[in-house]
Amino acid sequence: MTGWIFIFILLLIAFLLLCPVTVSAEFKNELSIRIKYLFIRHKIFPQPEKPKKEENEKKKEKIEKTEKKSKIKGIIEQKGLSGFLNIIKEFSLIATHTAKNLLSHILIKRIYIKIVVADEDAAQAAISYGQTCSIVYTAFGWILSNAKYNRYYINIIPDFDSKESRIYFELKVKIKLIFIILIFLSALFKSLKVLKTSEINLSKN
């Protein structure tokens, strides 16, 4: 009986790990981000307004910010500016590699982007249109080249009659929970390795 219970638990864990996490985002008048896993739904953004913080909570937050600044200052003192910048570079490489890994396991179910570029000055509208096309198409070109996708629609148009630009954005992606866990554990171990090889003593300050 114990063996069957153990097998059932393993199968349940495998099932949970292989179930996809769905992230949906939308922007019209404001940004909305929702996450869904099995029967669980959660709105990540916007969050309901929190009550105003008490005075001691504000003081605690200020102390924490000061401690973070002093830790960064301590790292610069330990490793020098070039050493500190090298550590930042290492973390940037980890972040880029993590992003690529995530994208390679993500299925983009839907991307819909419509941007109307406008300005009071027609010449400025034309410049803004060119800059917007360059940024958006480059960014999403990189994303689509590294991820699997079903369909996408990206349309950027200039409007020389309006004075205000308009943006509508819709995104829906899926990724299995196991890939999220494995990729972030890998990033965590690499980050700890960078800290260890750099011999950073964060407790000094």
PyMOL commands that place a pseudoatom at each C-alpha (Angstrom):
pseudoatom trace, name=CA, resn=MET, resi=1, chain=A, elem=C, hetatm=0, pos=[0.000, 0.000, 0.000]
pseudoatom trace, name=CA, resn=THR, resi=2, chain=A, elem=C, hetatm=0, pos=[2.846, 2.394, 0.894]
pseudoatom trace, name=CA, resn=GLY, resi=3, chain=A, elem=C, hetatm=0, pos=[4.409, 1.751, -2.526]
pseudoatom trace, name=CA, resn=TRP, resi=4, chain=A, elem=C, hetatm=0, pos=[1.172, 2.705, -4.316]
pseudoatom trace, name=CA, resn=ILE, resi=5, chain=A, elem=C, hetatm=0, pos=[0.897, 5.899, -2.263]
pseudoatom trace, name=CA, resn=PHE, resi=6, chain=A, elem=C, hetatm=0, pos=[4.491, 6.787, -3.169]
pseudoatom trace, name=CA, resn=ILE, resi=7, chain=A, elem=C, hetatm=0, pos=[3.804, 6.153, -6.884]
pseudoatom trace, name=CA, resn=PHE, resi=8, chain=A, elem=C, hetatm=0, pos=[0.619, 8.252, -6.679]
pseudoatom trace, name=CA, resn=ILE, resi=9, chain=A, elem=C, hetatm=0, pos=[2.537, 11.150, -5.085]
pseudoatom trace, name=CA, resn=LEU, resi=10, chain=A, elem=C, hetatm=0, pos=[5.221, 10.947, -7.797]
pseudoatom trace, name=CA, resn=LEU, resi=11, chain=A, elem=C, hetatm=0, pos=[2.582, 10.938, -10.548]
pseudoatom trace, name=CA, resn=LEU, resi=12, chain=A, elem=C, hetatm=0, pos=[0.803, 13.885, -8.924]
pseudoatom trace, name=CA, resn=ILE, resi=13, chain=A, elem=C, hetatm=0, pos=[4.060, 15.877, -8.705]
pseudoatom trace, name=CA, resn=ALA, resi=14, chain=A, elem=C, hetatm=0, pos=[4.848, 15.034, -12.340]
pseudoatom trace, name=CA, resn=PHE, resi=15, chain=A, elem=C, hetatm=0, pos=[1.358, 16.135, -13.380]
pseudoatom trace, name=CA, resn=LEU, resi=16, chain=A, elem=C, hetatm=0, pos=[1.672, 19.450, -11.503]
pseudoatom trace, name=CA, resn=LEU, resi=17, chain=A, elem=C, hetatm=0, pos=[5.117, 20.125, -12.983]
pseudoatom trace, name=CA, resn=LEU, resi=18, chain=A, elem=C, hetatm=0, pos=[3.935, 19.441, -16.527]
pseudoatom trace, name=CA, resn=CYS, resi=19, chain=A, elem=C, hetatm=0, pos=[0.867, 21.668, -16.271]
pseudoatom trace, name=CA, resn=PRO, resi=20, chain=A, elem=C, hetatm=0, pos=[1.335, 25.030, -18.013]
pseudoatom trace, name=CA, resn=VAL, resi=21, chain=A, elem=C, hetatm=0, pos=[1.357, 28.419, -16.371]
pseudoatom trace, name=CA, resn=THR, resi=22, chain=A, elem=C, hetatm=0, pos=[-0.564, 30.953, -18.468]
pseudoatom trace, name=CA, resn=VAL, resi=23, chain=A, elem=C, hetatm=0, pos=[0.317, 34.639, -18.350]
pseudoatom trace, name=CA, resn=SER, resi=24, chain=A, elem=C, hetatm=0, pos=[-2.024, 37.169, -19.970]
pseudoatom trace, name=CA, resn=ALA, resi=25, chain=A, elem=C, hetatm=0, pos=[-1.243, 40.863, -20.336]
pseudoatom trace, name=CA, resn=GLU, resi=26, chain=A, elem=C, hetatm=0, pos=[-3.272, 43.696, -21.811]
pseudoatom trace, name=CA, resn=PHE, resi=27, chain=A, elem=C, hetatm=0, pos=[-2.736, 47.418, -22.182]
pseudoatom trace, name=CA, resn=LYS, resi=28, chain=A, elem=C, hetatm=0, pos=[-5.359, 49.878, -23.288]
pseudoatom trace, name=CA, resn=ASN, resi=29, chain=A, elem=C, hetatm=0, pos=[-5.859, 52.647, -20.779]
pseudoatom trace, name=CA, resn=GLU, resi=30, chain=A, elem=C, hetatm=0, pos=[-3.768, 50.855, -18.162]
pseudoatom trace, name=CA, resn=LEU, resi=31, chain=A, elem=C, hetatm=0, pos=[-1.640, 47.720, -17.889]
pseudoatom trace, name=CA, resn=SER, resi=32, chain=A, elem=C, hetatm=0, pos=[-3.274, 44.518, -16.644]
pseudoatom trace, name=CA, resn=ILE, resi=33, chain=A, elem=C, hetatm=0, pos=[-1.337, 41.278, -16.004]
pseudoatom trace, name=CA, resn=ARG, resi=34, chain=A, elem=C, hetatm=0, pos=[-2.983, 38.028, -14.915]
pseudoatom trace, name=CA, resn=ILE, resi=35, chain=A, elem=C, hetatm=0, pos=[-1.555, 34.596, -14.192]
pseudoatom trace, name=CA, resn=LYS, resi=36, chain=A, elem=C, hetatm=0, pos=[-3.371, 31.262, -14.265]
pseudoatom trace, name=CA, resn=TYR, resi=37, chain=A, elem=C, hetatm=0, pos=[-2.266, 27.818, -13.104]
pseudoatom trace, name=CA, resn=LEU, resi=38, chain=A, elem=C, hetatm=0, pos=[-4.827, 25.000, -13.137]
pseudoatom trace, name=CA, resn=PHE, resi=39, chain=A, elem=C, hetatm=0, pos=[-7.801, 26.491, -11.246]
pseudoatom trace, name=CA, resn=ILE, resi=40, chain=A, elem=C, hetatm=0, pos=[-5.779, 29.248, -9.595]
pseudoatom trace, name=CA, resn=ARG, resi=41, chain=A, elem=C, hetatm=0, pos=[-6.080, 32.766, -11.026]
pseudoatom trace, name=CA, resn=HIS, resi=42, chain=A, elem=C, hetatm=0, pos=[-4.186, 35.770, -9.734]
pseudoatom trace, name=CA, resn=LYS, resi=43, chain=A, elem=C, hetatm=0, pos=[-3.956, 39.388, -10.874]
pseudoatom trace, name=CA, resn=ILE, resi=44, chain=A, elem=C, hetatm=0, pos=[-0.348, 40.512, -10.697]
pseudoatom trace, name=CA, resn=PHE, resi=45, chain=A, elem=C, hetatm=0, pos=[-0.986, 44.054, -11.854]
pseudoatom trace, name=CA, resn=PRO, resi=46, chain=A, elem=C, hetatm=0, pos=[-2.609, 46.375, -10.986]
pseudoatom trace, name=CA, resn=GLN, resi=47, chain=A, elem=C, hetatm=0, pos=[-2.581, 45.480, -7.320]
pseudoatom trace, name=CA, resn=PRO, resi=48, chain=A, elem=C, hetatm=0, pos=[-5.238, 46.909, -5.003]
pseudoatom trace, name=CA, resn=GLU, resi=49, chain=A, elem=C, hetatm=0, pos=[-4.059, 50.012, -3.190]
pseudoatom trace, name=CA, resn=LYS, resi=50, chain=A, elem=C, hetatm=0, pos=[-2.450, 49.298, 0.134]
pseudoatom trace, name=CA, resn=PRO, resi=51, chain=A, elem=C, hetatm=0, pos=[-3.262, 51.396, 3.188]
pseudoatom trace, name=CA, resn=LYS, resi=52, chain=A, elem=C, hetatm=0, pos=[-0.774, 54.137, 3.979]
pseudoatom trace, name=CA, resn=LYS, resi=53, chain=A, elem=C, hetatm=0, pos=[2.315, 52.853, 5.736]
pseudoatom trace, name=CA, resn=GLU, resi=54, chain=A, elem=C, hetatm=0, pos=[2.876, 53.659, 9.363]
pseudoatom trace, name=CA, resn=GLU, resi=55, chain=A, elem=C, hetatm=0, pos=[5.776, 55.892, 10.295]
pseudoatom trace, name=CA, resn=ASN, resi=56, chain=A, elem=C, hetatm=0, pos=[7.944, 53.014, 11.640]
pseudoatom trace, name=CA, resn=GLU, resi=57, chain=A, elem=C, hetatm=0, pos=[7.363, 51.010, 8.455]
pseudoatom trace, name=CA, resn=LYS, resi=58, chain=A, elem=C, hetatm=0, pos=[8.615, 53.951, 6.424]
pseudoatom trace, name=CA, resn=LYS, resi=59, chain=A, elem=C, hetatm=0, pos=[11.667, 54.221, 8.660]
pseudoatom trace, name=CA, resn=LYS, resi=60, chain=A, elem=C, hetatm=0, pos=[12.319, 50.490, 8.251]
pseudoatom trace, name=CA, resn=GLU, resi=61, chain=A, elem=C, hetatm=0, pos=[12.089, 50.815, 4.470]
pseudoatom trace, name=CA, resn=LYS, resi=62, chain=A, elem=C, hetatm=0, pos=[14.509, 53.761, 4.539]
pseudoatom trace, name=CA, resn=ILE, resi=63, chain=A, elem=C, hetatm=0, pos=[16.996, 51.733, 6.626]
pseudoatom trace, name=CA, resn=GLU, resi=64, chain=A, elem=C, hetatm=0, pos=[16.772, 48.805, 4.190]
pseudoatom trace, name=CA, resn=LYS, resi=65, chain=A, elem=C, hetatm=0, pos=[17.503, 51.103, 1.228]
pseudoatom trace, name=CA, resn=THR, resi=66, chain=A, elem=C, hetatm=0, pos=[20.486, 52.578, 3.072]
pseudoatom trace, name=CA, resn=GLU, resi=67, chain=A, elem=C, hetatm=0, pos=[21.803, 49.069, 3.815]
pseudoatom trace, name=CA, resn=LYS, resi=68, chain=A, elem=C, hetatm=0, pos=[21.536, 48.112, 0.137]
pseudoatom trace, name=CA, resn=LYS, resi=69, chain=A, elem=C, hetatm=0, pos=[23.481, 51.223, -0.888]
pseudoatom trace, name=CA, resn=SER, resi=70, chain=A, elem=C, hetatm=0, pos=[26.163, 50.500, 1.708]
pseudoatom trace, name=CA, resn=LYS, resi=71, chain=A, elem=C, hetatm=0, pos=[26.500, 46.899, 0.432]
pseudoatom trace, name=CA, resn=ILE, resi=72, chain=A, elem=C, hetatm=0, pos=[27.077, 48.161, -3.111]
pseudoatom trace, name=CA, resn=LYS, resi=73, chain=A, elem=C, hetatm=0, pos=[29.635, 50.642, -1.753]
pseudoatom trace, name=CA, resn=GLY, resi=74, chain=A, elem=C, hetatm=0, pos=[31.266, 47.776, 0.156]
pseudoatom trace, name=CA, resn=ILE, resi=75, chain=A, elem=C, hetatm=0, pos=[31.551, 45.658, -3.013]
pseudoatom trace, name=CA, resn=ILE, resi=76, chain=A, elem=C, hetatm=0, pos=[33.209, 48.563, -4.851]
pseudoatom trace, name=CA, resn=GLU, resi=77, chain=A, elem=C, hetatm=0, pos=[35.659, 48.970, -1.939]
pseudoatom trace, name=CA, resn=GLN, resi=78, chain=A, elem=C, hetatm=0, pos=[36.442, 45.220, -1.982]
pseudoatom trace, name=CA, resn=LYS, resi=79, chain=A, elem=C, hetatm=0, pos=[36.736, 44.683, -5.734]
pseudoatom trace, name=CA, resn=GLY, resi=80, chain=A, elem=C, hetatm=0, pos=[37.347, 48.165, -7.142]
pseudoatom trace, name=CA, resn=LEU, resi=81, chain=A, elem=C, hetatm=0, pos=[35.193, 49.793, -9.800]
pseudoatom trace, name=CA, resn=SER, resi=82, chain=A, elem=C, hetatm=0, pos=[36.410, 47.514, -12.621]
pseudoatom trace, name=CA, resn=GLY, resi=83, chain=A, elem=C, hetatm=0, pos=[35.768, 44.446, -10.466]
pseudoatom trace, name=CA, resn=PHE, resi=84, chain=A, elem=C, hetatm=0, pos=[32.279, 45.695, -9.597]
pseudoatom trace, name=CA, resn=LEU, resi=85, chain=A, elem=C, hetatm=0, pos=[31.491, 46.350, -13.281]
pseudoatom trace, name=CA, resn=ASN, resi=86, chain=A, elem=C, hetatm=0, pos=[32.752, 42.866, -14.157]
pseudoatom trace, name=CA, resn=ILE, resi=87, chain=A, elem=C, hetatm=0, pos=[30.344, 41.373, -11.601]
pseudoatom trace, name=CA, resn=ILE, resi=88, chain=A, elem=C, hetatm=0, pos=[27.494, 43.406, -13.124]
pseudoatom trace, name=CA, resn=LYS, resi=89, chain=A, elem=C, hetatm=0, pos=[28.523, 42.060, -16.542]
pseudoatom trace, name=CA, resn=GLU, resi=90, chain=A, elem=C, hetatm=0, pos=[28.412, 38.477, -15.245]
pseudoatom trace, name=CA, resn=PHE, resi=91, chain=A, elem=C, hetatm=0, pos=[24.926, 38.993, -13.817]
pseudoatom trace, name=CA, resn=SER, resi=92, chain=A, elem=C, hetatm=0, pos=[23.810, 40.581, -17.100]
pseudoatom trace, name=CA, resn=LEU, resi=93, chain=A, elem=C, hetatm=0, pos=[24.997, 37.479, -18.999]
pseudoatom trace, name=CA, resn=ILE, resi=94, chain=A, elem=C, hetatm=0, pos=[23.080, 35.258, -16.563]
pseudoatom trace, name=CA, resn=ALA, resi=95, chain=A, elem=C, hetatm=0, pos=[19.944, 37.371, -17.024]
pseudoatom trace, name=CA, resn=THR, resi=96, chain=A, elem=C, hetatm=0, pos=[20.271, 37.235, -20.847]
pseudoatom trace, name=CA, resn=HIS, resi=97, chain=A, elem=C, hetatm=0, pos=[20.833, 33.466, -20.811]
pseudoatom trace, name=CA, resn=THR, resi=98, chain=A, elem=C, hetatm=0, pos=[17.866, 32.996, -18.446]
pseudoatom trace, name=CA, resn=ALA, resi=99, chain=A, elem=C, hetatm=0, pos=[15.631, 35.092, -20.704]
pseudoatom trace, name=CA, resn=LYS, resi=100, chain=A, elem=C, hetatm=0, pos=[16.658, 33.057, -23.777]
pseudoatom trace, name=CA, resn=ASN, resi=101, chain=A, elem=C, hetatm=0, pos=[16.038, 29.794, -21.923]
pseudoatom trace, name=CA, resn=LEU, resi=102, chain=A, elem=C, hetatm=0, pos=[12.607, 30.948, -20.824]
pseudoatom trace, name=CA, resn=LEU, resi=103, chain=A, elem=C, hetatm=0, pos=[11.700, 32.105, -24.330]
pseudoatom trace, name=CA, resn=SER, resi=104, chain=A, elem=C, hetatm=0, pos=[12.795, 28.788, -25.851]
pseudoatom trace, name=CA, resn=HIS, resi=105, chain=A, elem=C, hetatm=0, pos=[10.228, 26.980, -23.650]
pseudoatom trace, name=CA, resn=ILE, resi=106, chain=A, elem=C, hetatm=0, pos=[7.458, 29.556, -23.969]
pseudoatom trace, name=CA, resn=LEU, resi=107, chain=A, elem=C, hetatm=0, pos=[4.561, 29.139, -26.361]
pseudoatom trace, name=CA, resn=ILE, resi=108, chain=A, elem=C, hetatm=0, pos=[3.189, 32.502, -27.426]
pseudoatom trace, name=CA, resn=LYS, resi=109, chain=A, elem=C, hetatm=0, pos=[-0.509, 31.914, -27.992]
pseudoatom trace, name=CA, resn=ARG, resi=110, chain=A, elem=C, hetatm=0, pos=[-1.236, 35.461, -29.063]
pseudoatom trace, name=CA, resn=ILE, resi=111, chain=A, elem=C, hetatm=0, pos=[0.480, 38.795, -29.598]
pseudoatom trace, name=CA, resn=TYR, resi=112, chain=A, elem=C, hetatm=0, pos=[-1.572, 41.762, -30.732]
pseudoatom trace, name=CA, resn=ILE, resi=113, chain=A, elem=C, hetatm=0, pos=[0.016, 45.189, -30.886]
pseudoatom trace, name=CA, resn=LYS, resi=114, chain=A, elem=C, hetatm=0, pos=[-1.401, 48.300, -32.463]
pseudoatom trace, name=CA, resn=ILE, resi=115, chain=A, elem=C, hetatm=0, pos=[0.420, 51.602, -32.040]
pseudoatom trace, name=CA, resn=VAL, resi=116, chain=A, elem=C, hetatm=0, pos=[-0.766, 54.865, -33.539]
pseudoatom trace, name=CA, resn=VAL, resi=117, chain=A, elem=C, hetatm=0, pos=[2.068, 57.411, -33.465]
pseudoatom trace, name=CA, resn=ALA, resi=118, chain=A, elem=C, hetatm=0, pos=[0.906, 61.025, -33.400]
pseudoatom trace, name=CA, resn=ASP, resi=119, chain=A, elem=C, hetatm=0, pos=[2.230, 64.457, -32.476]
pseudoatom trace, name=CA, resn=GLU, resi=120, chain=A, elem=C, hetatm=0, pos=[1.195, 68.077, -32.767]
pseudoatom trace, name=CA, resn=ASP, resi=121, chain=A, elem=C, hetatm=0, pos=[4.120, 68.574, -35.135]
pseudoatom trace, name=CA, resn=ALA, resi=122, chain=A, elem=C, hetatm=0, pos=[4.004, 66.380, -38.265]
pseudoatom trace, name=CA, resn=ALA, resi=123, chain=A, elem=C, hetatm=0, pos=[7.803, 66.250, -38.570]
pseudoatom trace, name=CA, resn=GLN, resi=124, chain=A, elem=C, hetatm=0, pos=[8.143, 65.094, -34.975]
pseudoatom trace, name=CA, resn=ALA, resi=125, chain=A, elem=C, hetatm=0, pos=[5.419, 62.489, -35.571]
pseudoatom trace, name=CA, resn=ALA, resi=126, chain=A, elem=C, hetatm=0, pos=[7.438, 61.104, -38.499]
pseudoatom trace, name=CA, resn=ILE, resi=127, chain=A, elem=C, hetatm=0, pos=[10.596, 60.930, -36.356]
pseudoatom trace, name=CA, resn=SER, resi=128, chain=A, elem=C, hetatm=0, pos=[8.714, 59.255, -33.490]
pseudoatom trace, name=CA, resn=TYR, resi=129, chain=A, elem=C, hetatm=0, pos=[7.180, 56.785, -35.950]
pseudoatom trace, name=CA, resn=GLY, resi=130, chain=A, elem=C, hetatm=0, pos=[10.626, 55.755, -37.210]
pseudoatom trace, name=CA, resn=GLN, resi=131, chain=A, elem=C, hetatm=0, pos=[11.995, 55.379, -33.668]
pseudoatom trace, name=CA, resn=THR, resi=132, chain=A, elem=C, hetatm=0, pos=[8.951, 53.356, -32.562]
pseudoatom trace, name=CA, resn=CYS, resi=133, chain=A, elem=C, hetatm=0, pos=[9.231, 50.994, -35.548]
pseudoatom trace, name=CA, resn=SER, resi=134, chain=A, elem=C, hetatm=0, pos=[12.937, 50.469, -34.871]
pseudoatom trace, name=CA, resn=ILE, resi=135, chain=A, elem=C, hetatm=0, pos=[12.440, 49.664, -31.170]
pseudoatom trace, name=CA, resn=VAL, resi=136, chain=A, elem=C, hetatm=0, pos=[9.277, 47.538, -31.440]
pseudoatom trace, name=CA, resn=TYR, resi=137, chain=A, elem=C, hetatm=0, pos=[10.221, 45.468, -34.500]
pseudoatom trace, name=CA, resn=THR, resi=138, chain=A, elem=C, hetatm=0, pos=[13.763, 44.855, -33.204]
pseudoatom trace, name=CA, resn=ALA, resi=139, chain=A, elem=C, hetatm=0, pos=[12.519, 43.777, -29.756]
pseudoatom trace, name=CA, resn=PHE, resi=140, chain=A, elem=C, hetatm=0, pos=[9.755, 41.512, -31.014]
pseudoatom trace, name=CA, resn=GLY, resi=141, chain=A, elem=C, hetatm=0, pos=[11.960, 40.169, -33.802]
pseudoatom trace, name=CA, resn=TRP, resi=142, chain=A, elem=C, hetatm=0, pos=[14.355, 38.926, -31.102]
pseudoatom trace, name=CA, resn=ILE, resi=143, chain=A, elem=C, hetatm=0, pos=[11.491, 37.493, -29.028]
pseudoatom trace, name=CA, resn=LEU, resi=144, chain=A, elem=C, hetatm=0, pos=[9.846, 35.687, -31.952]
pseudoatom trace, name=CA, resn=SER, resi=145, chain=A, elem=C, hetatm=0, pos=[13.181, 34.273, -33.141]
pseudoatom trace, name=CA, resn=ASN, resi=146, chain=A, elem=C, hetatm=0, pos=[13.763, 32.679, -29.726]
pseudoatom trace, name=CA, resn=ALA, resi=147, chain=A, elem=C, hetatm=0, pos=[10.224, 31.521, -28.851]
pseudoatom trace, name=CA, resn=LYS, resi=148, chain=A, elem=C, hetatm=0, pos=[7.542, 29.312, -30.340]
pseudoatom trace, name=CA, resn=TYR, resi=149, chain=A, elem=C, hetatm=0, pos=[4.384, 31.122, -31.366]
pseudoatom trace, name=CA, resn=ASN, resi=150, chain=A, elem=C, hetatm=0, pos=[0.958, 30.503, -32.855]
pseudoatom trace, name=CA, resn=ARG, resi=151, chain=A, elem=C, hetatm=0, pos=[0.065, 33.928, -34.187]
pseudoatom trace, name=CA, resn=TYR, resi=152, chain=A, elem=C, hetatm=0, pos=[1.017, 37.550, -33.896]
pseudoatom trace, name=CA, resn=TYR, resi=153, chain=A, elem=C, hetatm=0, pos=[-0.128, 40.887, -35.212]
pseudoatom trace, name=CA, resn=ILE, resi=154, chain=A, elem=C, hetatm=0, pos=[2.028, 43.998, -34.974]
pseudoatom trace, name=CA, resn=ASN, resi=155, chain=A, elem=C, hetatm=0, pos=[0.904, 47.196, -36.647]
pseudoatom trace, name=CA, resn=ILE, resi=156, chain=A, elem=C, hetatm=0, pos=[2.482, 50.626, -36.225]
pseudoatom trace, name=CA, resn=ILE, resi=157, chain=A, elem=C, hetatm=0, pos=[0.955, 53.493, -38.132]
pseudoatom trace, name=CA, resn=PRO, resi=158, chain=A, elem=C, hetatm=0, pos=[1.606, 57.256, -38.204]
pseudoatom trace, name=CA, resn=ASP, resi=159, chain=A, elem=C, hetatm=0, pos=[-1.253, 59.665, -37.640]
pseudoatom trace, name=CA, resn=PHE, resi=160, chain=A, elem=C, hetatm=0, pos=[-0.534, 63.215, -38.744]
pseudoatom trace, name=CA, resn=ASP, resi=161, chain=A, elem=C, hetatm=0, pos=[-4.024, 64.479, -37.874]
pseudoatom trace, name=CA, resn=SER, resi=162, chain=A, elem=C, hetatm=0, pos=[-4.175, 63.503, -34.186]
pseudoatom trace, name=CA, resn=LYS, resi=163, chain=A, elem=C, hetatm=0, pos=[-2.205, 65.059, -31.343]
pseudoatom trace, name=CA, resn=GLU, resi=164, chain=A, elem=C, hetatm=0, pos=[-2.002, 62.042, -29.039]
pseudoatom trace, name=CA, resn=SER, resi=165, chain=A, elem=C, hetatm=0, pos=[-0.460, 58.601, -29.617]
pseudoatom trace, name=CA, resn=ARG, resi=166, chain=A, elem=C, hetatm=0, pos=[-2.468, 55.482, -28.820]
pseudoatom trace, name=CA, resn=ILE, resi=167, chain=A, elem=C, hetatm=0, pos=[-1.335, 51.999, -27.826]
pseudoatom trace, name=CA, resn=TYR, resi=168, chain=A, elem=C, hetatm=0, pos=[-3.234, 48.722, -27.609]
pseudoatom trace, name=CA, resn=PHE, resi=169, chain=A, elem=C, hetatm=0, pos=[-1.346, 45.629, -26.521]
pseudoatom trace, name=CA, resn=GLU, resi=170, chain=A, elem=C, hetatm=0, pos=[-2.469, 42.071, -25.850]
pseudoatom trace, name=CA, resn=LEU, resi=171, chain=A, elem=C, hetatm=0, pos=[-0.307, 39.066, -24.978]
pseudoatom trace, name=CA, resn=LYS, resi=172, chain=A, elem=C, hetatm=0, pos=[-0.969, 35.480, -23.915]
pseudoatom trace, name=CA, resn=VAL, resi=173, chain=A, elem=C, hetatm=0, pos=[1.822, 32.986, -23.260]
pseudoatom trace, name=CA, resn=LYS, resi=174, chain=A, elem=C, hetatm=0, pos=[2.141, 29.498, -21.763]
pseudoatom trace, name=CA, resn=ILE, resi=175, chain=A, elem=C, hetatm=0, pos=[5.074, 27.706, -20.171]
pseudoatom trace, name=CA, resn=LYS, resi=176, chain=A, elem=C, hetatm=0, pos=[5.234, 24.475, -18.166]
pseudoatom trace, name=CA, resn=LEU, resi=177, chain=A, elem=C, hetatm=0, pos=[5.923, 24.903, -14.469]
pseudoatom trace, name=CA, resn=ILE, resi=178, chain=A, elem=C, hetatm=0, pos=[8.897, 22.501, -14.553]
pseudoatom trace, name=CA, resn=PHE, resi=179, chain=A, elem=C, hetatm=0, pos=[10.782, 24.763, -16.977]
pseudoatom trace, name=CA, resn=ILE, resi=180, chain=A, elem=C, hetatm=0, pos=[10.198, 27.821, -14.783]
pseudoatom trace, name=CA, resn=ILE, resi=181, chain=A, elem=C, hetatm=0, pos=[11.601, 25.996, -11.745]
pseudoatom trace, name=CA, resn=LEU, resi=182, chain=A, elem=C, hetatm=0, pos=[14.607, 24.485, -13.550]
pseudoatom trace, name=CA, resn=ILE, resi=183, chain=A, elem=C, hetatm=0, pos=[15.565, 27.714, -15.340]
pseudoatom trace, name=CA, resn=PHE, resi=184, chain=A, elem=C, hetatm=0, pos=[15.363, 29.880, -12.210]
pseudoatom trace, name=CA, resn=LEU, resi=185, chain=A, elem=C, hetatm=0, pos=[17.257, 27.312, -10.119]
pseudoatom trace, name=CA, resn=SER, resi=186, chain=A, elem=C, hetatm=0, pos=[19.982, 27.318, -12.773]
pseudoatom trace, name=CA, resn=ALA, resi=187, chain=A, elem=C, hetatm=0, pos=[20.098, 31.139, -12.668]
pseudoatom trace, name=CA, resn=LEU, resi=188, chain=A, elem=C, hetatm=0, pos=[20.256, 31.068, -8.854]
pseudoatom trace, name=CA, resn=PHE, resi=189, chain=A, elem=C, hetatm=0, pos=[23.179, 28.603, -8.792]
pseudoatom trace, name=CA, resn=LYS, resi=190, chain=A, elem=C, hetatm=0, pos=[25.068, 30.618, -11.429]
pseudoatom trace, name=CA, resn=SER, resi=191, chain=A, elem=C, hetatm=0, pos=[24.498, 33.820, -9.426]
pseudoatom trace, name=CA, resn=LEU, resi=192, chain=A, elem=C, hetatm=0, pos=[25.772, 32.175, -6.238]
pseudoatom trace, name=CA, resn=LYS, resi=193, chain=A, elem=C, hetatm=0, pos=[28.803, 30.908, -8.173]
pseudoatom trace, name=CA, resn=VAL, resi=194, chain=A, elem=C, hetatm=0, pos=[29.591, 34.463, -9.346]
pseudoatom trace, name=CA, resn=LEU, resi=195, chain=A, elem=C, hetatm=0, pos=[29.373, 35.722, -5.758]
pseudoatom trace, name=CA, resn=LYS, resi=196, chain=A, elem=C, hetatm=0, pos=[31.581, 32.878, -4.530]
pseudoatom trace, name=CA, resn=THR, resi=197, chain=A, elem=C, hetatm=0, pos=[34.262, 33.197, -7.235]
pseudoatom trace, name=CA, resn=SER, resi=198, chain=A, elem=C, hetatm=0, pos=[34.281, 36.980, -6.726]
pseudoatom trace, name=CA, resn=GLU, resi=199, chain=A, elem=C, hetatm=0, pos=[34.787, 36.368, -2.984]
pseudoatom trace, name=CA, resn=ILE, resi=200, chain=A, elem=C, hetatm=0, pos=[32.272, 39.040, -2.042]
pseudoatom trace, name=CA, resn=ASN, resi=201, chain=A, elem=C, hetatm=0, pos=[31.660, 39.471, 1.679]
pseudoatom trace, name=CA, resn=LEU, resi=202, chain=A, elem=C, hetatm=0, pos=[28.172, 41.013, 1.874]
pseudoatom trace, name=CA, resn=SER, resi=203, chain=A, elem=C, hetatm=0, pos=[28.063, 40.750, 5.660]
pseudoatom trace, name=CA, resn=LYS, resi=204, chain=A, elem=C, hetatm=0, pos=[30.942, 43.183, 6.017]
pseudoatom trace, name=CA, resn=ASN, resi=205, chain=A, elem=C, hetatm=0, pos=[28.580, 46.168, 5.947]
for i in range(1, 205): cmd.bond("trace and resi %d" % i, "trace and resi %d" % (i + 1))
show_as sticks, trace
zoom trace
